[in-house]
Amino acid sequence: MNESFIVSSGYENYTREVLRQFIVNLTQQSPDLVNLTFLRNVSDTMTHSSRDPMSVVIPITVFYAVIFLAGVLGNVTTCTFPECPWKYLTIWYPAQYPFNQSFCILQGLLQETSTNATVLTITSFTVERYIAICHPFRQHTMSKLSRAVKFILAIWIVAFCLAIPQAFQFGIVAVEGNGRICS
């Protein structure tokens, strides 16, 4: 008996011989319970794999390739430049901050805003999951695109407002040896 099979999209499509042998064994064991026509149709469907037309396959392939490339580019950028490029200047020129006081405060404001927005976003995901699990009927009435957009805007506004007092604590500090840092 030929027991080879083809793996396609995570499902095993057995070859025609294996399915034929399965049908024969099944009909010999319980002939009253077997609908032979149904089993033959199933075996024909499973052994003759058909691909979608090229007008569908090519756009989907291009779409997934673009997503893949964007993901690779984003991950490489994140791993290569975890901090802003001016942070690399501190490696070559320690204690020589090249920008002025305003930029130092703006840098601190943006860092604190993104940190706060991250925490608030994760918190909102947690609340949304709680509602979806504990109150599934309420979740259907609350999940709308306009509501999600409002929540995202609210998260960033709250994050910005919470970052303002912290950002004003940043400033340029003089260090020994005629240098300065943003701290």
Beta strands, then each sheet from edge to edge (+ up, - down):
strand 1: 5-8
strand 2: 11-14
strand 3: 172-175
strand 4: 179-182
sheet 1: 1+ 2-
sheet 2: 3+ 4-
end
